[in-house]
Amino acid sequence: MPESDLDRFEQLLGIQRRLSGERNVDQLSKKVMHEVAGLLDADRSSLFLFDWKVMQLRACFAEGVPTANAIVVPLKMGIIGSAVLMRRTINISNAYSHPYFNLEIDGASKFKTESVIATPVQSKEGRLLGGIELLNRAIGRFTETDAKVVEAESKNLAEQITTGEITPETAKKIIDSLHTKIEYKRGAVFVLNEKEGLLSSVYAEEMEQGFSLRLRLGIAGQAAVTQKSLLIPDVYQDERFDQSFDKRTGYKTRNILCVPLVNLRRETIGVVQAINKKDGNFSQDDLSTLESIAGVIAIVIENASLLEEYDCQFHSFLETLAASIDAKDSLTAGHSRRVADIALGISQVFDYPEIEQRVLQVAALLHDYGKIGINDSVLKKPAALDSTEYAHIKTHANMTFDILNKIHFARQYANVPLIAASHHECLDGSGYPDGLEEIAIPFMAKILSVADVFEALTADRHYRKGMSYEEALKILDAGVGKKFDEHIVKALKQYLSSLP
């Protein structure tokens, strides 16, 4: 292996090693940009991540730019615009659920688009000339055979555009010809004005006026959509460069390296940029280096993003479980969420690490889940419970453990069932379900016990009004050493005193 290639390989291994341990996307973004700027001797660097839900690139980190002024690049070009810039046919059956679809056209034409096929028109030399779009196939979606028919017609259209200006009459003949081969509702032919960045309809079936789509995406947007790297030695000579940022900040951009971040499914997940080589211009070697590291960056960014997404999905699932208990009794709705907030406040006084705070939060959200098996007549009784009813409601702790123990929790959450089910245990062994004494009770369950009792005392119940904080804290103080841990009650007071 040549020495230069070996050096680059060792650099990539070092970067991968330094980045792979980070799981927070914001922190990871800063580390990525530090690595890129240092590796390429660039003055600045930026990282854009692709948000498919709203079709935009958002700068999650850009050196010299405050987070509040995040740079956003909208990518709403419609299906046809995306097909042209990506240089490939796009065939979808449900337009309204697709991120590329632009609702504005339907809104203007009072038409409901369902299925769409869009194909770019390009010359034999690869120059983009325009596109063809067909809407609403009679059988619900366009087929692969339909795609080949439209692509063949796009080649004929390309020849006509390169030999002379295409007229609306000529475009109409193309659409009419396609109607004889494919049963669909509407069709349109577009031509591309590269200088103005506009894709304009020459003929749009059943529309009185033509329309245009702006394809100026900036350099980052162009790289993201086309999945092609860009090396631009003089940005002010490039029509794709958006000068507004420089004008707004006073920064002078000279040259840019811009490389798309593509995952294993060949989806764009973002764009990484190096800006202003400190000594001269970026070279092809610089571009090769950034393209090499882009693969590493894409992997670590996607891994971190997936972990965040899974974590969000997990917690939304927990919130839904907790809400199912709330649905049984509107008066106590939100109890589990409030207990979780109080427990987290106590854990922060103890300076718990983030992972342990998350474990406590999960246990708090689910601590009363066993009440799903308790009779409503007992839960909602507007008076004190008799001995039989009290024995029945105490079973919710065991049911909480039995239900949660059936859930496959990730390793760090393995103790959640025990913590959640032990929130009625007392230091002196008088609690339930197992009569555990001080040393045998998980400390997090002791925190839940204090948080649960405090929330219950200060909230309205069917048989009484909620107490003041002062009254509730007196009851907790009286139970210190017998029911409640002294350090936790003290931490609760400290947390409450910090509230606005």
Secondary structure, DSSP 8 states (H G I E B T S, - for coil): --HHHHHHHHHHHHHHHHHHT---HHHHHHHHHHHHHHHHTEEEEEEEEEETTTTEEEEEEETTS-GGG--EEE---HHHHHHHHHTS-EEES-GGGSTT--HHHHHHHT-----EEEEEEE-TT--EEEEEEEEEETTSS--HHHHHHHHHHHHHHHHHHHHS---HHHHHHHHHHHHHHS-EEEEEEEEEETTTTEEEEEEETT-SS--EEE---HHHHHHHHHT--EEES-GGG-TT--THHHHHH------EEEEEEE-TTS-EEEEEEEEEESSS---HHHHHHHHHHHHHHHHHHHHHHHHHHHHHHHHHHHHHHHHHHHTT-GGGTTHHHHHHHHHHHHHHHTT--HHHHHHHHHHHHHTTGGGGGS-HHHHT-SS---HHHHHHHHHHHHHHHHHHTTS---GGGTTHHHHHHTTT--TBS--SSS--BGGGS-HHHHHHHHHHHHHHHHS-BTTB----HHHHHHHHHHHBTTTB-HHHHHHHHHHHHH--
